[in-house]
């Protein structure tokens, strides 16, 4: 091992001598580099090597490169790169190869090598790195795309990029992203050739010796990729993504028209197609003098939106589905949210949206989340009767949805309409009991504000009997708080006493009673002890903080410090697992006044 390390250090002597000779590094710095490099080399030759050691060595060498670059700029010396930087770059590549050979599965390590090659101008090395990486990771489409892009952008080799995309498709014949990037690459290549041809024609160069195939210049290769892609992936959204890529390039009008025809011919059973075709109507250019005034522009926008709606209407006739109505409603809602100072346009947009929401609801095809938008619009426009009607209709349409019931009940509470009490009972019978907690909380909120204490207490008692643990536990804590707020300490203590043995019991039920006791003018330590003893029966095996709080109470002005030893002994006996260690360390901090 020592011989190998020594040989490697000797191999770097020529470059170090050059660094010293040209004045980039001092003799002392060169000695420091040799010492550090020797230590790093030895780490790479141990029996059990560590990946971090390779990374540290690479980073050290890169730091030297960066320092050389800065010093060259400082002293304005730009010579002997072949004798100084190139050996260092070659060595870093070699260390990367050794590392990736040992840790083949570490994709980030491979990509770090690629990034290094790009930054330090060893582009010829990039292809080799990608080739070795793809041999091990052919299952990762993103790596194929990166490799192909690198060939096109870094090496200007469209042929190599095409070859990589074709190989990628053998492994991933149905991958959308690979097809999209392959399609984009062919169009970029075509655009590049067209620009070259234009520049040569401008320079009046004879094009005889240059090969510019009319088929390639017109984008036929990209069309072949499109045909192959849509043969494998028959989805409207995918076809639209290819159309959007083609639209970036000015010379693809025929290709775009062809893709558009395919979309209209083969994918009318998909709401995405109709949504795309409708929104295209917004892009139609405006004409006439009216565009110079705000009202004129609003009128033009309104006409475009009407054309969009006509396409959506055609879509509804062909495809009367929830997804189609959702696209239509989403479009109308998005247009309504757009700011405009023209009141007529705002009113027209609102009217259009309300009409679509009503018709979708009548067809039982309106998605749940749109009822919220519908109610907000009706409430903001002052249509209380309409809002109440929609709220009731929404709960019938989505009778098992907790969020729908909550929204509708909140709306009806706000309007003060209907028998809310009966509606809450109806809601709780329809929804899944395990999800019903928000409805119980909402019902209590309403009852506290609108009903007598007796009626509110009856709701609490019904909630306490719930078979759902989360509901019963929440009711206990809320009932205790409410009792204290309405009847003071005596009622709170009575509620606590009646419920302290009724499981399930939340810890907060006890801690809240302790807090209430301490809020009194003359809190009783005997009561506090009772509460602590009761909570420790339930949670004393796992919660070390409760024991510490109990000890702190005894150390306080009302307590008896002599009881702390007994509590500590019981805590050590009751606590289990890691909570014993945590208790011991916290108790030590408490004793020295750090807790």
C-alpha positions in Angstrom: 0.0 0.0 0.0 2.8 2.4 0.9 4.5 1.9 -2.5 1.3 2.7 -4.3 0.7 5.9 -2.3 4.3 6.9 -2.7 4.0 6.4 -6.5 0.9 8.5 -6.7 2.5 11.3 -4.7 5.6 11.2 -7.0 3.4 11.4 -10.1 2.1 14.8 -8.9 5.6 16.3 -8.4 5.9 17.8 -12.0 2.7 19.8 -11.6 3.6 21.0 -8.1 7.0 22.1 -9.4 5.3 24.1 -12.1 3.0 25.7 -9.6 5.9 26.8 -7.6 8.1 27.8 -10.6 5.4 30.1 -12.1 4.6 31.7 -8.8 1.1 30.4 -8.3 2.0 28.6 -5.0 4.8 29.0 -2.5 7.2 26.3 -1.5 5.5 26.0 1.9 2.1 25.6 0.3 3.4 22.9 -2.0 4.8 21.0 1.0 1.3 21.3 2.7 -0.4 19.9 -0.4 2.0 16.9 -0.5 1.3 16.2 3.2 -2.5 16.5 2.8 -2.6 14.5 -0.4 -0.5 11.7 1.2 -3.0 11.5 4.1 -5.9 11.4 1.7 -4.3 8.7 -0.5 -3.6 6.5 2.5 -7.3 6.7 3.5 -8.3 5.4 0.0 -6.0 2.4 0.3 -7.3 1.1 3.7 -8.9 -2.4 3.9 -12.3 -0.9 4.6 -12.7 2.2 2.5 -15.3 4.9 3.2 -17.2 6.8 0.5 -16.8 10.0 2.5 -13.0 9.7 2.1 -13.3 9.6 -1.7 -15.6 12.7 -1.6 -13.2 14.5 0.7 -10.3 13.8 -1.6 -12.3 15.0 -4.6 -13.4 18.1 -2.9 -9.8 18.9 -1.8 -8.6 18.6 -5.4 -11.4 20.8 -6.7 -10.5 23.4 -4.0 -6.9 23.4 -5.4 -8.3 23.9 -8.9 -10.5 26.8 -7.7 -7.5 28.4 -5.9 -5.3 28.1 -9.0 -8.0 29.8 -11.0 -8.2 32.7 -8.6 -4.5 33.1 -8.5 -4.1 33.0 -12.2 -6.6 35.9 -12.4 -4.8 37.8 -9.7 -1.3 37.6 -11.3 -2.6 37.5 -14.9 -0.9 34.3 -15.8 -2.7 32.0 -18.2 0.0 29.6 -19.5 1.0 25.9 -18.9 -2.6 24.7 -18.3 -1.6 21.3 -19.8 1.1 20.9 -17.2 -0.9 22.2 -14.2 -4.7 21.9 -14.4 -5.0 18.9 -16.8 -3.2 16.4 -14.5 -5.4 17.5 -11.5 -8.6 17.2 -13.6 -7.4 13.8 -14.8 -6.7 12.7 -11.2 -10.2 13.8 -10.1 -11.8 11.9 -12.9 -9.8 8.9 -11.9 -10.9 9.2 -8.2 -14.5 9.5 -9.4 -14.2 6.4 -11.5 -12.8 4.4 -8.5 -15.7 5.7 -6.3 -18.5 5.0 -8.8 -17.0 1.5 -9.5 -17.3 0.7 -5.8 -20.6 2.5 -5.1 -22.5 1.8 -8.3 -25.9 2.4 -6.9 -25.2 6.0 -5.7 -26.8 8.0 -8.5 -25.8 11.3 -6.8 -22.1 10.3 -7.0 -22.4 9.7 -10.8 -24.2 13.0 -11.3 -21.5 14.8 -9.2 -18.9 13.4 -11.7 -21.0 14.7 -14.6 -21.3 18.1 -13.0 -17.5 18.2 -12.5 -16.9 17.3 -16.1 -19.2 20.0 -17.3 -17.7 22.7 -15.1 -14.1 21.9 -15.9 -14.4 21.5 -19.6 -13.9 17.7 -20.0 -16.9 17.3 -22.2 -15.4 14.3 -23.9 -15.5 12.5 -20.5 -19.2 13.2 -20.0 -20.3 10.6 -22.6 -18.2 7.9 -21.0 -19.6 8.7 -17.5 -23.2 8.6 -18.8 -22.5 5.4 -20.7 -21.1 3.7 -17.6 -24.0 5.0 -15.5 -26.7 3.9 -17.9 -25.2 0.5 -18.1 -25.9 0.2 -14.4 -29.1 2.3 -14.1 -31.1 1.7 -17.3 -34.3 1.7 -15.3 -34.2 5.4 -14.6 -35.7 7.4 -17.5 -34.5 10.8 -16.1 -30.8 9.6 -16.6 -31.4 8.7 -20.2 -33.0 12.2 -20.8 -30.0 13.9 -19.1 -27.5 11.9 -21.2 -29.3 12.7 -24.4 -29.6 16.4 -23.5 -25.9 16.5 -22.7 -25.0 15.1 -26.1 -27.2 17.7 -27.8 -26.2 20.7 -25.7 -22.6 20.0 -24.7 -21.4 18.1 -27.7 -23.8 19.4 -30.4 -24.4 15.8 -31.5 -28.0 15.3 -32.4 -27.1 11.8 -33.8 -25.8 10.6 -30.4 -28.8 12.2 -28.6 -31.2 10.4 -31.0 -29.4 7.1 -30.4 -29.7 7.5 -26.7 -33.5 8.4 -26.9 -34.1 5.3 -29.1 -32.2 3.1 -26.6 -34.2 4.7 -23.7 -37.4 3.8 -25.5 -36.4 0.1 -25.6 -36.3 0.2 -21.8 -39.2 2.5 -21.3 -41.6 2.2 -24.3 -44.5 3.9 -22.5 -42.7 6.7 -20.7 -44.3 10.1 -21.5 -41.3 12.2 -20.4 -38.9 10.3 -22.7 -41.2 10.8 -25.7 -41.7 14.5 -24.9 -38.0 15.2 -24.6 -37.2 13.1 -27.8 -39.9 15.1 -29.6 -38.4 18.4 -28.3 -34.9 17.3 -29.3 -35.9 16.6 -32.9 -37.6 20.0 -33.2 -34.5 21.8 -31.6 -32.3 20.0 -34.1 -34.6 21.0 -37.0 -34.6 24.7 -35.8 -30.8 24.6 -35.5 -30.4 23.4 -39.1 -32.9 26.0 -40.4 -30.9 28.8 -38.7 -27.7 27.4 -40.2 -29.2 27.3 -43.7 -30.5 30.9 -43.3 -27.1 32.2 -42.2 -25.4 30.5 -45.1 -27.9 31.9 -47.5 -27.4 35.4 -46.1 -23.7 35.0 -46.5 -24.4 33.9 -50.1 -22.5 30.6 -49.5 -23.0 27.8 -52.0 -25.2 25.2 -50.3 -24.1 22.4 -52.5 -21.5 20.9 -50.1 -24.0 21.1 -47.2 -26.8 18.6 -46.7 -30.1 20.2 -45.8 -32.8 17.6 -46.4 -36.2 19.3 -47.0 -37.9 16.5 -45.0 -35.7 17.2 -41.9 -36.0 21.0 -42.3 -39.8 20.7 -42.3 -39.9 18.6 -39.1 -40.6 15.2 -40.5 -38.4 13.4 -38.0 -40.3 15.1 -35.1 -43.6 14.0 -36.8 -42.3 10.4 -36.9 -41.6 10.6 -33.1 -45.1 12.0 -32.6 -46.7 9.1 -34.5 -44.7 6.6 -32.5 -45.5 8.3 -29.2 -49.2 8.5 -29.8 -49.2 4.9 -31.0 -47.9 3.8 -27.6 -49.6 6.4 -25.3 -53.3 7.1 -26.2 -54.1 9.9 -23.9 -55.5 13.4 -24.7 -53.4 15.1 -22.1 -50.2 13.6 -23.6 -51.1 14.6 -27.1 -51.8 18.2 -25.8 -48.3 18.2 -24.1 -46.7 17.4 -27.5 -48.8 20.1 -29.2 -47.6 22.6 -26.6 -44.0 21.7 -27.3 -44.5 22.0 -31.1 -46.2 25.4 -30.5 -42.8 26.8 -29.2 -41.3 26.6 -32.6 -42.4 28.9 -35.4 -42.0 26.5 -38.3 -44.3 23.8 -37.0 -47.7 25.1 -38.1 -48.5 22.1 -40.3 -47.4 19.7 -37.5 -49.6 21.6 -35.0 -52.6 21.4 -37.4 -52.0 17.7 -37.8 -51.8 17.1 -34.0 -54.9 19.3 -33.5 -56.9 17.2 -36.1 -55.8 14.0 -34.3 -57.0 15.4 -31.0 -60.4 16.4 -32.4 -60.8 13.1 -34.2 -59.6 10.6 -31.7 -60.0 12.1 -28.2 -63.5 13.7 -28.0 -64.4 11.2 -25.2 -61.9 12.9 -22.9 -62.9 16.1 -21.0 -59.3 17.3 -21.3 -59.7 17.7 -25.1 -62.8 19.9 -24.8 -61.1 21.9 -22.0 -58.1 22.5 -24.2 -60.1 23.3 -27.3 -62.3 25.8 -25.4 -59.4 27.7 -23.8 -57.8 28.1 -27.3 -60.7 30.4 -28.1 -59.2 32.9 -25.6 -56.1 33.2 -27.7 -57.9 34.5 -30.8 -56.7 38.0 -31.6 -59.0 40.9 -31.0 -59.9 43.3 -33.9 -61.3 46.8 -34.3 -60.9 50.2 -32.7 -62.9 49.1 -29.6 -59.7 47.6 -28.1 -58.4 51.1 -27.3 -61.0 51.7 -24.5 -61.6 49.7 -21.3 -65.2 48.9 -22.2 -64.1 47.9 -25.7 -61.5 45.5 -24.3 -64.0 44.1 -21.8 -66.5 43.6 -24.7 -63.8 41.7 -26.7 -62.9 39.5 -23.7 -66.6 38.8 -23.1 -66.9 37.6 -26.8 -63.9 35.3 -26.4 -65.3 33.9 -23.2 -68.6 33.3 -24.9 -66.8 31.4 -27.7 -65.1 29.3 -25.0 -68.5 28.5 -23.4 -69.9 27.5 -26.8 -67.1 24.8 -27.0 -67.8 23.7 -23.5 -71.5 23.4 -24.3 -70.6 21.2 -27.3 -68.5 19.1 -24.9 -71.4 18.7 -22.5 -73.6 17.5 -25.3 -71.0 14.9 -26.3 -69.7 14.1 -22.9 -72.1 14.7 -20.0 -69.8 13.6 -17.1 -68.6 15.0 -13.8 -65.1 15.7 -15.2 -66.6 17.7 -18.1 -68.7 19.8 -15.8 -65.7 20.3 -13.6 -63.7 21.7 -16.5 -66.5 24.0 -17.4 -67.0 25.2 -13.8 -63.3 25.6 -13.2 -63.0 27.8 -16.3 -65.9 30.0 -15.3 -64.6 30.3 -11.7 -61.1 31.2 -12.9 -62.5 34.0 -15.2 -64.7 35.3 -12.3 -61.6 35.6 -10.1 -59.8 37.8 -12.7 -59.9 41.5 -11.8 -61.8 43.9 -13.9 -63.1 47.5 -13.4 -65.9 46.9 -15.9 -69.0 46.0 -13.8 -70.9 44.5 -16.7 -68.2 42.0 -17.4 -68.0 41.0 -13.7 -71.8 40.5 -13.6 -71.7 38.5 -16.8 -69.0 36.2 -15.5 -70.9 35.7 -12.2 -74.1 35.0 -14.0 -72.3 32.5 -16.3 -70.7 30.6 -13.4 -73.9 30.4 -11.3 -75.7 29.0 -14.4 -73.1 26.3 -14.9 -73.1 25.4 -11.2 -76.9 25.1 -11.1 -77.0 22.9 -14.2 -74.2 20.7 -13.0 -76.0 20.3 -9.7 -79.3 19.5 -11.5 -77.4 16.8 -13.4 -76.0 15.5 -10.1 -72.5 16.0 -11.6 -71.2 18.9 -9.5 -68.0 18.1 -7.5 -68.2 18.7 -3.8 -65.6 21.5 -3.5 -67.6 23.7 -6.0 -70.5 24.0 -3.5 -68.3 26.1 -1.3 -67.6 28.6 -4.2 -71.4 28.6 -5.0 -72.3 29.4 -1.5 -69.7 32.2 -1.2 -71.0 33.9 -4.3 -74.6 33.7 -3.2 -73.8 35.0 0.3 -71.6 37.9 -1.1 -74.4 38.9 -3.5 -77.0 38.9 -0.7 -79.1 36.0 -1.9 -79.9 34.4 1.5 -82.7 32.3 0.1 -80.6 30.9 -2.7 -77.7 30.2 -0.3 -80.0 28.3 2.1 -81.5 26.3 -0.8 -78.0 25.3 -2.1 -76.8 24.5 1.5 -79.7 22.0 1.9 -79.2 20.6 -1.6 -75.5 20.1 -1.0 -76.1 18.0 2.1 -78.5 15.8 0.2 -76.1 15.3 -2.7 -73.1 14.5 -0.4 -75.0 13.3 2.7 -71.9 11.3 4.0 -69.4 14.1 3.7 -68.4 15.8 7.0 -66.9 18.8 5.2 -70.1 19.3 3.2 -72.3 19.1 6.3 -70.0 21.5 8.1 -70.0 24.1 5.3 -73.8 23.9 4.8 -74.6 24.1 8.6 -72.2 27.0 9.0 -74.0 28.8 6.1 -77.5 28.0 7.7 -76.2 29.2 11.1 -75.0 32.4 9.5 -78.4 32.9 7.8 -80.3 31.9 11.0 -82.6 29.7 8.9 -84.2 26.3 9.4 -84.3 24.0 12.5 -80.5 23.8 13.0 -80.9 21.4 15.9 -82.6 18.8 13.8 -80.2 19.3 11.0 -77.3 18.5 13.3 -78.9 15.3 14.4 -79.5 14.4 10.8 -75.9 15.1 9.9 -74.6 12.9 12.7 -76.8 10.0 11.6 -75.5 10.2 8.0 -71.8 10.7 8.4 -69.2 8.1 9.5 -69.1 8.4 13.4 -65.3 8.1 13.3 -65.2 11.4 11.3 -68.0 13.2 13.2 -65.9 15.2 15.7 -66.0 18.5 13.7 -69.8 18.3 13.6 -70.0 17.8 17.4 -67.7 20.8 17.9 -69.8 22.9 15.5 -73.1 21.8 17.2 -71.7 22.8 20.6 -70.5 26.2 19.2 -74.0 26.8 17.9 -75.8 25.6 21.0 -73.7 27.7 23.4 -74.6 30.8 21.3 -78.3 30.0 20.7 -79.6 27.5 23.2 -80.2 27.3 27.0 -77.5 25.8 29.2 -79.7 22.7 29.8 -79.9 22.0 26.1 -76.2 22.5 25.7 -75.5 20.2 28.6 -77.8 17.6 27.0 -75.5 17.7 23.8 -72.4 17.2 26.0 -74.0 14.2 27.6 -74.9 12.7 24.3 -71.3 13.3 23.1 -69.9 11.6 26.2 -71.8 8.4 25.3 -70.3 8.3 21.8 -68.6 5.0 21.0 -65.9 6.9 19.1 -62.9 7.5 21.4 -61.9 10.9 19.9 -65.4 12.3 20.3 -65.9 11.1 23.9 -62.4 12.4 24.9 -63.0 15.8 23.3 -66.4 16.1 24.9 -65.0 15.5 28.4 -62.4 18.3 28.1 -64.9 20.7 26.4 -67.6 19.8 29.0 -65.2 20.6 31.9 -64.3 24.0 30.3 -67.9 24.8 29.6 -68.9 23.9 33.2 -66.2 26.2 34.6 -67.2 29.0 32.3 -70.9 28.8 33.1 -71.0 27.5 36.7 -67.7 28.4 38.1 -65.4 26.2 40.2 -68.1 24.2 42.0 -69.7 23.1 38.7 -66.3 22.3 37.2 -65.4 20.1 40.2 -68.8 18.4 40.1 -68.3 17.6 36.4 -64.8 16.4 37.0 -65.9 14.1 39.9 -68.7 12.6 37.8 -66.4 11.8 34.8 -63.0 11.0 36.4 -63.7 7.2 36.3 -65.5 7.2 32.9 -63.1 6.0 30.2 -61.7 6.9 27.7 -59.9 9.7 29.6 -57.6 12.3 28.0 -54.6 13.6 30.0 -55.8 17.1 29.3 -59.0 16.4 31.2 -56.9 16.1 34.4 -54.4 18.8 33.6 -57.2 21.3 32.9 -58.7 20.5 36.3 -55.3 21.1 38.0 -55.1 24.4 36.2 -58.6 25.4 37.3 -57.7 24.5 40.9 -54.6 26.7 40.8 -56.6 29.6 39.3 -58.6 29.8 42.5 -57.9 32.5 45.2 -57.1 29.8 47.8 -56.2 26.6 45.9 -56.3 23.5 48.1 -53.2 21.3 48.0 -55.3 18.3 49.1 -57.4 18.6 45.9 -54.3 19.0 43.8 -52.9 15.8 45.3 -56.1 14.0 44.4 -56.0 15.2 40.8 -52.3 14.3 40.4 -52.9 10.8 42.0 -55.8 10.2 39.6 -53.9 11.3 36.5 -50.9 9.2 37.5 -53.1 6.1 37.8 -53.9 6.6 34.1 -50.6 7.9 32.6 -48.0 7.3 35.3 -46.1 4.5 33.5 -45.1 6.6 30.5 -45.3 10.3 31.2 -42.3 11.4 33.4 -43.4 15.1 33.2 -46.5 14.4 35.3 -44.3 13.1 38.1 -42.0 16.1 37.9 -44.9 18.5 38.0 -46.2 16.7 41.1 -42.8 17.1 42.7 -42.7 20.8 41.8 -46.2 21.3 43.4 -44.9 19.8 46.6 -41.8 22.0 46.5 -44.1 25.0 46.1 -45.6 27.3 48.8 -48.6 25.0 49.3 -46.8 21.7 49.3 -44.7 19.6 51.7 -41.1 19.1 50.4 -40.7 16.0 52.5 -43.2 14.2 50.2 -40.9 14.6 47.2 -38.7 11.5 48.1 -41.8 9.2 48.2 -43.0 10.6 44.9 -39.5 10.1 43.3 -39.4 6.5 44.6 -42.9 5.8 43.2 -42.0 7.4 39.9 -38.9 5.1 39.5 -41.1 2.1 40.3 -44.0 3.0 37.9 -42.2 4.5 34.9 -41.2 2.1 32.1 -38.5 2.0 29.4 -36.8 5.2 28.3 -39.1 7.4 30.4 -37.1 6.3 33.5 -33.9 7.7 32.0 -35.6 10.9 30.9 -37.1 11.3 34.4 -33.8 10.8 36.1 -32.0 13.4 34.0 -34.8 15.9 34.4 -35.0 15.3 38.1 -31.3 16.0 38.4 -31.8 19.3 36.5 -34.7 20.2 38.8 -32.5 19.6 41.9 -29.8 22.0 40.6 -32.3 24.6 39.6 -32.0 24.2 35.9 -35.5 23.0 35.1 
